[in-house]
Amino acid sequence: MTQNTPHKPTRSEILKPVELVAISAAMGLFVGLTIMLATRNLALSSISLGITFIIALVVIAMFTLSMKPDEAEKSDLDEQNQSGKNTGH
């Protein structure tokens, strides 16, 4: 890859945020349905679903931020930093 061509993200890199939100949504849906089946209270299950979704999303985001990049990611970041210096931003 030359310095003039921008990095084109792969399909898995593009879909990674969608996967993380989908995992959080699945966790929230599981808790919401479990509460709904146990109590038959729609308001309580909706609140539980929302709280679980938000907590799961924050926890997954924190885990994602705490991961250290491997050598391939480090070289990719270095390439992006070098190409960013040439653009004048």
Buried (B, 14 or more C-beta within 10 A) or exposed (E): EEEEEEEEEEEEEEEEEEEBBEEBBEBBEEBBEBBBEEEEEEEBBEEBBEEBBEBBBEEBBEEEEEEEEEEEEEEBEEBEEEBEEEEEE
